[in-house]
């Protein structure tokens, strides 16, 4: 009996291990299949994770996991459908240049997780989303899903900001937004991004997309009126002068420069609601005092003058190679007098690029912004006249970029969600331009084939 047990047990164990291996392979293939068939959901899920991720260390990597699943799903789909996985664009080359400069800088430094996270948030993830968007958002259905996602996120951010302004903090979710030990500017409507500027820029960008959706008839009725009316109040709740200024300028540009009468009328209505909301807020002593203090506060201006001067001195010391990624906060504290902080920040994206990567880095960034701007200059085909990327979207594209550029002059754009939204939209436009070029080549080839032989 004992000898029989010795003979049977190994075969049984081998069969069990073989079944487990096949089960693992089958589960992996089924999981990959699920990822392949839902690229739009993966993309929007990754953006949501970038917005809502908890800053606690134990939950920090959720956005990286979502981004990794997105890359895996899109790559698998490209292999199955025989798509070209990396279709380069004119904007690709400055992206590669900036990323290469940053990686080369970090390779010369001791490993620092924070520096690599900054590199990912500023360059790697946004640039990857640009190219992934070209593969994912190629059909009108996927574009409408993105549009719906943008409207839902806008409604959530506006609701959270207005609730903070009204003192209804019990309805704010997630709760870490109210934690004063996390992030910055806990006394303002900062949203899940934990900084009022990032929250304001997000609301401004998504608000322009909401205006575009209203013009297309995708946003109607009482919901449309409530959402559009909440935008200026939510902007006001950020208590940030740069956000206020960029919002006023963007609305003013669309009122006086837009060719679409409907867009001009909507912007006038939004401006009127903003003025009325401001008058209502001024009726409350606490809010009126806060607004007055924010407008008259000289501290941020004096601080910026000091760090700008110190940053310029740093640039003059290393104008070509720069100081390297994430070296500026420590070095800037040595170049600025009158402040006891061990780390100081330039609060200017362009100045940080100039100091960290020298003239070459800033030149590459300006080249990138120019190429992204050019994406909205193409003509829209008749087949896409009623789509999300129609001619009206091309008209507001400079406004979206202007909002981003203006705020980048007063803060460093390290916000992964803000960068992700902008570069996703840019990737959609790049895909549209490639479709137009392919159609032009196809039509030209067809016309040549139709010519009679001599």
C-alpha positions as CSV (number, residue, x, y, z in Angstrom):
1,X,0.0,0.0,0.0
2,X,2.8,2.3,0.8
3,X,4.7,1.6,-2.4
4,X,1.5,2.3,-4.4
5,X,1.2,5.7,-2.7
6,X,4.7,6.6,-3.7
7,X,4.0,5.8,-7.3
8,X,0.7,7.7,-7.5
9,X,1.5,11.0,-5.7
10,X,4.1,12.4,-8.1
11,X,1.8,11.9,-11.1
12,X,-1.1,13.5,-9.2
13,X,1.1,16.5,-8.3
14,X,2.4,16.8,-11.9
15,X,-1.2,16.8,-13.2
16,X,-2.3,19.4,-10.6
17,X,0.7,21.7,-11.5
18,X,0.0,21.3,-15.3
19,X,-3.7,22.2,-14.8
20,X,-2.7,25.2,-12.7
21,X,-0.3,26.4,-15.4
22,X,-2.9,26.1,-18.1
23,X,-5.4,27.9,-15.9
24,X,-2.9,30.7,-15.4
25,X,-2.2,30.9,-19.1
26,X,-5.9,30.9,-19.9
27,X,-6.6,33.6,-17.3
28,X,-3.8,35.7,-18.6
29,X,-5.0,35.5,-22.2
30,X,-8.6,36.2,-21.2
31,X,-7.4,39.3,-19.2
32,X,-5.4,40.5,-22.1
33,X,-8.4,40.0,-24.4
34,X,-10.5,42.2,-22.0
35,X,-7.8,44.9,-22.1
36,X,-7.6,44.8,-25.9
37,X,-11.4,45.2,-26.5
38,X,-11.8,48.2,-24.1
39,X,-9.0,50.7,-24.9
40,X,-11.2,53.8,-24.4
41,X,-12.2,52.6,-20.9
42,X,-8.6,52.0,-20.0
43,X,-7.6,55.4,-21.2
44,X,-10.4,57.3,-19.3
45,X,-9.7,55.1,-16.3
46,X,-6.0,56.1,-16.3
47,X,-7.0,59.8,-16.5
48,X,-9.4,59.3,-13.6
49,X,-6.7,57.6,-11.5
50,X,-4.3,60.5,-12.2
51,X,-7.0,62.9,-10.9
52,X,-8.2,60.9,-7.9
53,X,-5.2,59.0,-6.7
54,X,-4.6,59.3,-3.0
55,X,-1.2,60.9,-2.1
56,X,-0.6,58.3,0.6
57,X,2.4,56.1,-0.1
58,X,0.5,52.8,0.1
59,X,-1.9,53.9,-2.6
60,X,0.5,56.1,-4.6
61,X,1.1,53.7,-7.5
62,X,-2.6,53.3,-8.6
63,X,-2.1,55.8,-11.4
64,X,1.0,53.9,-12.6
65,X,-0.9,50.6,-12.6
66,X,-3.7,52.2,-14.6
67,X,-1.2,53.7,-17.0
68,X,0.6,50.3,-17.4
69,X,-2.6,48.5,-18.1
70,X,-3.5,51.2,-20.7
71,X,-0.1,50.7,-22.5
72,X,-0.5,46.9,-22.4
73,X,-4.1,47.0,-23.7
74,X,-3.3,49.4,-26.6
75,X,-0.1,47.6,-27.5
76,X,-2.0,44.3,-27.6
77,X,-4.8,45.8,-29.7
78,X,-2.3,47.3,-32.1
79,X,-0.7,43.8,-32.6
80,X,-4.1,42.1,-33.2
81,X,-5.4,44.8,-35.6
82,X,-2.0,45.3,-37.2
83,X,-1.8,49.0,-36.3
84,X,1.4,50.8,-36.3
85,X,2.2,51.1,-32.6
86,X,4.3,54.3,-32.8
87,X,3.2,56.6,-35.5
88,X,5.5,59.6,-35.2
89,X,4.4,63.1,-35.6
90,X,6.3,66.4,-35.9
91,X,5.7,66.9,-32.2
92,X,7.3,63.6,-31.5
93,X,10.9,64.8,-32.0
94,X,10.9,67.6,-29.4
95,X,9.2,65.2,-27.0
96,X,12.0,62.7,-27.5
97,X,14.6,65.5,-27.1
98,X,13.1,66.7,-23.8
99,X,12.7,63.2,-22.4
100,X,16.3,62.3,-23.4
101,X,17.7,65.5,-21.7
102,X,15.8,64.7,-18.5
103,X,16.8,61.0,-18.4
104,X,20.4,61.9,-19.1
105,X,20.3,64.3,-16.3
106,X,18.9,61.8,-13.8
107,X,21.3,59.1,-14.8
108,X,24.1,61.4,-13.6
109,X,22.5,61.7,-10.2
110,X,22.0,59.3,-7.3
111,X,18.6,57.5,-7.6
112,X,15.8,59.6,-6.2
113,X,12.2,58.4,-6.5
114,X,10.7,61.9,-6.4
115,X,12.8,63.0,-9.4
116,X,11.7,60.1,-11.5
117,X,8.1,60.7,-10.5
118,X,8.5,64.3,-11.6
119,X,10.0,63.2,-14.9
120,X,7.0,60.8,-15.5
121,X,4.4,63.5,-14.6
122,X,6.0,66.2,-16.8
123,X,7.3,64.3,-19.8
124,X,6.9,60.5,-20.0
125,X,3.2,60.1,-19.2
126,X,1.9,63.1,-21.2
127,X,4.0,62.3,-24.2
128,X,2.9,58.6,-24.1
129,X,-0.8,59.7,-23.8
130,X,-0.3,61.9,-26.9
131,X,0.7,58.8,-29.0
132,X,-1.7,56.5,-27.3
133,X,-4.6,58.9,-28.0
134,X,-3.7,58.6,-31.7
135,X,-4.5,54.9,-31.6
136,X,-7.5,55.0,-29.2
137,X,-9.6,58.0,-30.2
138,X,-10.0,57.4,-33.9
139,X,-13.7,56.8,-34.0
140,X,-16.5,59.2,-33.2
141,X,-17.9,56.8,-30.6
142,X,-14.6,56.9,-28.6
143,X,-14.5,60.7,-28.9
144,X,-18.0,61.0,-27.5
145,X,-16.9,58.8,-24.5
146,X,-14.1,61.2,-23.8
147,X,-16.5,64.1,-24.1
148,X,-18.9,62.6,-21.6
149,X,-15.9,61.8,-19.3
150,X,-14.8,65.5,-19.5
151,X,-18.3,66.8,-18.6
152,X,-18.6,64.4,-15.7
153,X,-15.2,65.4,-14.3
154,X,-16.0,69.1,-14.8
155,X,-19.3,68.7,-12.9
156,X,-17.5,66.9,-10.1
157,X,-14.7,69.6,-9.8
158,X,-17.3,72.4,-9.9
159,X,-19.4,70.8,-7.3
160,X,-16.4,70.2,-5.0
161,X,-15.2,73.8,-5.4
162,X,-18.6,75.4,-4.8
163,X,-19.1,73.1,-1.7
164,X,-15.8,74.3,-0.3
165,X,-16.7,78.0,-1.0
166,X,-20.1,77.5,0.7
167,X,-18.6,75.7,3.7
168,X,-20.4,72.4,3.0
169,X,-17.3,70.3,3.6
170,X,-19.3,67.3,4.6
171,X,-20.2,66.6,1.0
172,X,-16.6,66.8,-0.4
173,X,-15.2,63.6,-1.6
174,X,-12.6,62.1,-1.3
175,X,-11.9,63.3,2.2
176,X,-8.2,63.7,1.8
177,X,-8.9,67.0,-0.1
178,X,-9.6,68.5,3.4
179,X,-6.4,67.2,5.0
180,X,-4.3,70.2,5.7
181,X,-1.1,68.1,6.0
182,X,-1.3,67.1,2.4
183,X,-0.5,69.2,-0.6
184,X,-0.8,73.0,-0.6
185,X,-3.4,75.8,-0.2
186,X,-5.8,73.8,2.0
187,X,-7.7,77.1,2.7
188,X,-8.8,77.3,-1.0
189,X,-10.9,75.1,-3.3
190,X,-8.1,72.9,-4.5
191,X,-9.9,69.7,-5.4
192,X,-8.3,66.3,-5.5
193,X,-5.2,67.8,-7.2
194,X,-4.4,69.4,-3.8
195,X,-3.4,72.7,-5.3
196,X,-5.8,75.5,-6.2
197,X,-4.0,76.4,-9.4
198,X,-4.2,72.9,-10.8
199,X,-7.9,72.7,-9.9
200,X,-8.6,76.1,-11.6
201,X,-6.7,75.2,-14.7
202,X,-8.6,71.9,-15.0
203,X,-12.0,73.6,-14.6
204,X,-11.0,76.3,-17.1
205,X,-9.9,73.8,-19.7
206,X,-12.9,71.4,-19.2
207,X,-15.2,74.4,-19.1
208,X,-14.2,75.4,-22.7
209,X,-14.9,71.8,-23.8
210,X,-18.3,72.1,-22.1
211,X,-19.0,75.3,-24.1
212,X,-18.1,73.3,-27.3
213,X,-20.4,70.4,-26.2
214,X,-23.3,72.9,-25.7
215,X,-22.8,74.3,-29.2
216,X,-22.9,70.7,-30.7
217,X,-26.1,69.9,-28.8
218,X,-24.4,67.3,-26.6
219,X,-25.2,69.3,-23.5
220,X,-28.7,70.6,-23.2
221,X,-31.5,71.7,-20.9
222,X,-31.3,72.4,-17.2
223,X,-28.2,70.3,-16.7
224,X,-26.4,72.4,-19.3
225,X,-27.5,75.7,-17.7
226,X,-26.5,74.5,-14.2
227,X,-23.1,73.2,-15.3
228,X,-22.2,76.3,-17.3
229,X,-23.4,78.6,-14.5
230,X,-21.3,76.8,-12.0
231,X,-18.0,77.3,-13.9
232,X,-17.3,80.9,-13.0
233,X,-18.3,80.3,-9.3
234,X,-15.9,77.3,-9.1
235,X,-13.2,79.5,-10.7
236,X,-13.8,82.2,-8.1
237,X,-13.6,79.6,-5.3
238,X,-10.0,78.8,-6.1
239,X,-9.0,82.2,-4.7
240,X,-6.1,82.3,-7.2
241,X,-5.3,85.4,-9.1
242,X,-3.6,83.7,-12.0
243,X,-6.6,81.4,-12.5
244,X,-9.0,84.3,-12.3
245,X,-7.0,86.2,-14.9
246,X,-6.7,83.3,-17.4
247,X,-10.5,82.6,-17.1
248,X,-11.4,86.3,-17.7
249,X,-9.0,86.5,-20.7
250,X,-10.2,83.2,-22.2
251,X,-13.9,84.3,-21.9
252,X,-13.1,87.7,-23.3
253,X,-11.2,86.3,-26.3
254,X,-14.1,84.0,-27.2
255,X,-16.6,86.9,-26.8
256,X,-14.7,89.3,-29.0
257,X,-12.8,87.0,-31.4
258,X,-15.0,83.9,-31.9
259,X,-16.7,83.8,-35.3
260,X,-19.6,81.6,-34.0
261,X,-22.4,83.8,-32.7
262,X,-23.7,81.0,-30.5
263,X,-20.3,80.7,-28.7
264,X,-20.2,84.5,-28.2
265,X,-23.7,84.5,-26.6
266,X,-22.9,81.6,-24.3
267,X,-19.7,83.3,-23.2
268,X,-21.6,86.5,-22.5
269,X,-24.1,84.5,-20.4
270,X,-21.3,82.8,-18.5
271,X,-19.6,86.2,-17.8
272,X,-22.9,87.6,-16.5
273,X,-23.3,84.7,-14.2
274,X,-19.8,85.2,-13.0
275,X,-20.4,88.8,-12.2
276,X,-23.7,88.0,-10.4
277,X,-22.0,85.2,-8.4
278,X,-19.2,87.7,-7.4
279,X,-21.8,90.1,-6.1
280,X,-23.5,87.4,-4.1
281,X,-20.2,86.3,-2.6
282,X,-19.3,89.9,-1.6
283,X,-22.4,90.0,0.5
284,X,-20.8,87.6,3.0
285,X,-18.3,89.2,5.3
286,X,-15.9,86.3,5.5
287,X,-15.8,85.8,1.7
288,X,-15.5,89.5,1.0
289,X,-12.5,89.7,3.4
290,X,-10.9,86.7,1.8
291,X,-11.2,88.1,-1.7
292,X,-9.9,91.4,-0.6
293,X,-6.9,89.9,1.1
294,X,-6.1,87.7,-2.0
295,X,-6.2,90.8,-4.3
296,X,-4.1,92.9,-2.0
297,X,-1.7,90.3,-0.8
298,X,1.9,91.5,-1.7
299,X,3.7,88.4,-0.4
300,X,3.5,86.2,-3.5
301,X,4.6,89.0,-5.7
302,X,7.7,89.8,-3.6
303,X,8.5,86.1,-3.4
304,X,8.2,85.6,-7.1
305,X,10.5,88.6,-7.8
306,X,13.1,87.1,-5.5
307,X,13.0,83.6,-6.9
308,X,12.9,84.8,-10.5
309,X,16.1,86.9,-9.8
310,X,17.8,83.9,-8.2
311,X,16.7,81.6,-11.0
312,X,18.2,83.9,-13.6
313,X,21.5,83.9,-11.7
314,X,21.5,80.1,-11.7
315,X,20.8,80.1,-15.5
316,X,23.8,82.5,-16.1
317,X,26.1,80.0,-14.2
318,X,25.0,77.0,-16.4
319,X,23.3,78.4,-19.5
320,X,23.8,75.5,-21.8
321,X,23.7,72.3,-19.8
322,X,21.5,73.4,-16.9
323,X,21.5,72.1,-13.3
324,X,19.5,68.9,-13.9
325,X,16.1,67.6,-13.0
326,X,14.8,68.5,-9.5
327,X,18.1,70.2,-8.5
328,X,16.6,73.6,-8.6
329,X,14.7,73.7,-5.3
330,X,17.9,73.1,-3.2
331,X,20.2,75.3,-5.3
332,X,17.7,78.1,-5.6
333,X,17.6,78.4,-1.8
334,X,21.3,79.3,-1.9
335,X,20.8,82.0,-4.6
336,X,17.9,83.8,-2.8
337,X,18.3,85.8,0.3
338,X,15.6,86.7,2.8
339,X,13.9,83.3,2.9
340,X,14.7,80.6,5.4
341,X,13.2,77.7,3.5
342,X,15.6,74.9,2.6
343,X,13.7,74.5,-0.8
344,X,12.4,77.2,-3.1
345,X,10.5,76.8,-6.3
346,X,10.5,79.1,-9.3
347,X,6.7,79.0,-10.0
348,X,7.3,79.3,-13.7
349,X,7.5,76.4,-16.1
350,X,9.6,78.2,-18.7
351,X,12.1,79.5,-16.1
352,X,12.4,76.0,-14.6
353,X,13.1,74.5,-18.0
354,X,15.7,77.1,-18.7
355,X,17.5,76.5,-15.4
356,X,17.2,72.7,-15.3
357,X,17.9,72.0,-19.0
358,X,19.5,75.2,-20.3
359,X,18.8,77.0,-23.6
360,X,18.4,73.6,-25.4
361,X,15.7,72.4,-23.1
362,X,13.7,75.6,-23.4
363,X,14.1,75.7,-27.2
364,X,12.8,72.1,-27.4
365,X,9.8,73.0,-25.3
366,X,8.9,76.0,-27.4
367,X,9.3,73.9,-30.5
368,X,6.9,71.3,-28.9
369,X,4.3,74.0,-28.1
370,X,4.5,75.4,-31.6
371,X,3.9,71.9,-33.2
372,X,1.0,71.3,-30.8
373,X,-0.5,74.7,-31.8
374,X,-0.2,73.9,-35.5
375,X,-2.3,70.8,-35.0
376,X,-5.4,73.0,-34.8
377,X,-4.7,74.8,-38.0
378,X,-5.7,72.0,-40.4
379,X,-9.0,71.9,-42.3
380,X,-11.8,69.6,-41.2
381,X,-13.2,67.2,-43.8
382,X,-16.9,67.3,-44.6
383,X,-17.3,63.9,-43.0
384,X,-16.2,65.2,-39.6
385,X,-18.1,68.5,-39.7
386,X,-20.5,67.3,-37.0
387,X,-17.9,65.4,-34.9
388,X,-16.2,66.4,-31.7
389,X,-13.1,67.6,-33.6
390,X,-15.1,69.8,-35.9
391,X,-14.2,73.3,-37.1
392,X,-15.5,74.9,-33.9
393,X,-13.1,72.8,-31.8
394,X,-10.2,73.9,-34.0
395,X,-11.3,77.5,-33.3
396,X,-11.1,77.1,-29.5
397,X,-7.9,75.1,-29.6
398,X,-5.7,78.3,-29.3
399,X,-7.9,79.3,-26.3
400,X,-7.2,75.9,-24.6
401,X,-3.5,76.3,-25.2
402,X,-3.6,80.0,-24.1
403,X,-5.1,78.9,-20.7
404,X,-2.3,76.3,-20.3
405,X,0.5,78.7,-21.3
406,X,-0.7,81.6,-19.2
407,X,-0.9,79.5,-16.0
408,X,2.4,77.8,-16.9
409,X,4.0,81.3,-16.5
410,X,3.0,81.5,-12.8
411,X,3.3,77.8,-11.8
412,X,5.3,74.7,-12.8
413,X,3.1,72.4,-14.7
414,X,3.9,69.2,-12.8
415,X,0.3,68.2,-12.7
416,X,-0.1,64.8,-14.4
417,X,-3.9,65.2,-15.0
418,X,-3.7,68.6,-16.5
419,X,-0.8,67.6,-18.8
420,X,-2.7,64.4,-19.6
421,X,-5.8,66.2,-20.7
422,X,-4.0,68.7,-22.9
423,X,-1.8,66.1,-24.6
424,X,-4.7,63.7,-25.1
425,X,-6.5,66.4,-27.0
426,X,-3.4,67.1,-29.0
427,X,-3.1,63.4,-29.9
428,X,-6.7,63.4,-31.1
429,X,-5.9,66.3,-33.4
430,X,-2.7,64.6,-34.6
431,X,-4.7,61.5,-35.5
432,X,-7.3,63.6,-37.3
433,X,-4.6,65.2,-39.4
434,X,-3.1,61.9,-40.3
435,X,-6.5,60.6,-41.4
436,X,-6.9,63.7,-43.6
437,X,-3.5,63.1,-45.1
438,X,-4.3,59.5,-45.8
439,X,-7.6,60.4,-47.4
440,X,-5.9,63.0,-49.6
441,X,-3.3,60.4,-50.8
442,X,-6.1,57.9,-51.4
443,X,-8.2,60.4,-53.4
444,X,-5.2,61.5,-55.4
445,X,-4.3,57.8,-56.2
446,X,-7.9,57.2,-57.2
447,X,-7.9,60.3,-59.5
448,X,-4.8,59.2,-61.2
449,X,-6.1,55.7,-61.7
450,X,-9.3,57.1,-63.2
451,X,-7.5,59.1,-65.9
452,X,-7.7,57.5,-69.4
453,X,-4.5,56.0,-70.8
454,X,-2.9,58.1,-73.6
